[in-house]
Amino acid sequence: MVSEHPDADGGETAALALKILVAGGFGVGKTTLVGAVSEIRPLRTEELLSEAGQWVDDTDGVDQKVTTTVAMDFGRITIRSGLSLYLFGTPGQDRFWFLWDELSQGALGAVVLADTRRLEDCFPAVDYFEHRHIPFVVAVNCFSGARRYNAQDVLRALDLDHGTPVVLCDARDRDSGKEVLIRLVEYAGRMHTARLLDSVG
């Protein structure tokens, strides 16, 4: 996704805007991460959890959560001059996964947020991006009171492909979230370059 903005001399200079998905299980911090890093007021589609949804929404381990994303979150962050990221937070529950195919169209890559207390909840997102060959990083959201694991432990537990980055983060902290996004852009850039070289080789 490329848009043009005038430079200081009145000419046109290309500004690159890249689409990034933020995925993961229910209650892992996707909305929080998008809101923390976005330089614009984020678009949120949260609704109160209802009694009707209690049979399909697994709130075990996130008992205090009272809202849920029903479509997507959207935010924007400028990484450096000429490079912006458009962030799309995916809904976490199974019943909204039909939206993922639409959201993933044209995405450079994805952040898969993980909670070590419910690590199995990020398996579907990992499988989704692996099968579609979309570059992703796993960002472990370090919740207060949760047991801490290092990146290598999480990589082994998730049985990730060799080289898939695993980073520890605090989804509430802008600088921490920005570091996750920078790691993703760097990794996705390397992956896309390698695939391009393979295709012409």
C-alpha positions in Angstrom: 0.0 0.0 0.0 1.7 3.2 -1.2 0.5 6.8 -0.9 2.2 10.0 -2.1 2.9 13.0 0.1 4.5 16.3 -1.0 8.0 16.9 0.2 9.5 20.2 1.4 10.3 21.3 -2.1 6.8 20.8 -3.3 7.6 17.6 -5.2 6.2 14.2 -4.5 7.9 11.6 -2.3 6.7 8.1 -1.8 5.4 7.2 1.6 5.1 3.5 2.3 2.2 2.2 4.4 2.3 -1.4 5.4 -0.6 -3.6 6.6 0.1 -5.6 9.8 -2.3 -7.9 11.6 -2.4 -8.3 15.3 -3.8 -11.8 16.2 -4.1 -14.2 19.0 -6.5 -15.8 21.5 -9.4 -14.2 23.3 -8.3 -11.7 25.9 -4.6 -11.8 25.1 -4.2 -8.0 24.6 -4.7 -7.3 20.9 -6.9 -4.3 21.5 -4.6 -3.0 24.2 -1.5 -3.3 21.9 -3.2 -1.5 19.0 -4.4 1.2 21.3 -1.0 1.6 23.0 1.0 2.1 19.8 -1.5 3.9 17.6 -0.7 7.6 16.9 -4.3 8.2 16.0 -7.4 7.4 18.1 -7.9 3.7 17.4 -11.0 2.3 15.9 -12.5 -0.3 18.1 -15.4 -2.6 17.6 -15.8 -3.9 21.2 -19.1 -5.0 22.6 -20.1 -6.2 26.1 -19.9 -10.0 26.6 -23.4 -11.4 26.8 -25.0 -14.3 28.6 -25.8 -15.7 25.1 -22.1 -15.9 24.3 -21.0 -17.6 27.5 -21.4 -21.0 25.9 -19.0 -20.2 23.0 -16.6 -17.6 24.5 -14.0 -19.3 26.8 -13.3 -16.8 29.5 -11.3 -19.2 31.7 -8.3 -17.3 32.9 -9.7 -13.9 31.8 -12.6 -13.8 34.2 -12.4 -10.0 34.5 -12.8 -9.4 30.8 -16.2 -7.8 30.1 -15.9 -6.8 26.4 -14.9 -8.5 23.2 -13.9 -7.4 19.7 -16.6 -8.3 17.2 -15.0 -7.1 13.9 -11.5 -5.5 14.2 -9.4 -2.9 15.8 -7.6 -0.4 13.6 -4.6 1.9 14.4 -1.7 3.6 12.7 1.9 4.2 13.7 4.8 5.9 12.0 8.0 3.8 12.4 10.2 6.4 10.6 9.9 9.1 8.0 8.2 7.6 5.0 7.2 4.3 6.7 3.9 3.9 8.4 2.1 0.7 9.6 -1.6 0.2 9.5 -2.6 -2.1 12.3 -5.6 -4.4 12.1 -6.5 -6.3 15.3 -8.3 -9.5 14.6 -11.2 -10.9 16.7 -10.1 -13.7 19.0 -13.1 -16.0 19.2 -13.6 -18.9 16.8 -17.0 -17.6 15.7 -15.4 -14.5 14.1 -12.5 -16.2 12.3 -14.4 -15.9 9.0 -13.2 -12.3 9.1 -9.5 -13.3 9.1 -9.3 -14.1 5.4 -10.5 -10.6 4.5 -8.2 -8.9 7.0 -5.2 -10.8 5.9 -5.4 -9.7 2.2 -2.3 -7.7 1.4 -0.8 -8.0 4.8 3.0 -7.8 5.1 3.0 -9.9 8.2 1.4 -10.5 11.6 2.0 -10.3 15.3 0.7 -13.3 17.2 0.2 -12.3 20.8 0.5 -15.1 23.4 -0.3 -15.5 27.1 1.8 -18.2 28.7 -1.1 -19.0 31.1 -3.2 -19.9 28.0 -0.4 -20.7 25.4 -2.6 -23.1 23.5 -4.9 -20.2 22.6 -2.4 -18.9 20.1 -2.0 -22.2 18.2 -4.8 -21.5 15.7 -3.3 -18.1 14.8 0.2 -19.7 14.4 -1.3 -22.4 12.2 -3.2 -19.9 10.1 -0.2 -17.8 9.2 2.1 -20.7 8.7 -0.2 -22.4 6.2 -0.7 -19.2 4.3 3.1 -18.4 4.4 2.5 -15.0 6.0 5.5 -13.9 8.1 4.8 -13.5 11.8 6.4 -13.0 15.1 5.1 -14.3 18.4 5.0 -11.6 21.1 4.5 -12.9 24.6 2.4 -10.5 26.6 4.0 -10.5 30.1 0.9 -10.3 32.3 1.4 -9.4 36.0 1.4 -12.5 38.1 2.1 -14.9 35.2 5.1 -17.2 35.3 7.9 -15.8 33.1 9.4 -18.0 30.4 12.2 -17.0 28.1 11.8 -16.8 24.3 13.4 -20.1 23.6 11.0 -21.9 26.0 8.1 -20.5 24.1 9.6 -21.2 20.7 9.9 -24.9 21.7 6.5 -25.1 23.3 4.9 -23.8 20.1 7.0 -25.9 17.8 7.7 -22.9 15.6 9.5 -23.0 12.3 13.2 -22.3 12.7 13.9 -18.6 12.7 10.5 -17.4 13.7 11.1 -14.6 16.1 9.7 -14.8 19.7 9.8 -11.6 21.7 8.6 -10.6 25.2 6.5 -7.5 25.5 4.1 -5.4 27.6 1.1 -4.7 25.3 0.3 -1.7 27.4 3.6 0.0 26.7 4.0 2.0 23.5 7.8 1.5 23.3 7.5 -2.2 23.9 4.8 -2.6 21.3 6.8 -0.5 18.8 9.9 -2.8 19.3 7.6 -5.8 18.4 6.5 -4.1 15.2 10.0 -3.2 14.2 11.1 -6.9 14.7 8.2 -8.0 12.5 8.9 -5.5 9.7 12.6 -6.6 9.7 11.7 -10.3 9.7 9.0 -10.0 7.1 11.4 -7.9 4.9 14.0 -10.7 5.0 11.4 -13.4 4.3 10.0 -11.5 1.3 13.4 -10.8 -0.1 14.4 -14.5 0.3 11.2 -15.6 -1.6 11.9 -13.1 -4.4 15.4 -14.4 -4.8 14.2 -18.0 -4.8 11.6 -17.1 -7.5 14.2 -15.5 -9.8 16.9 -18.1 -9.1 
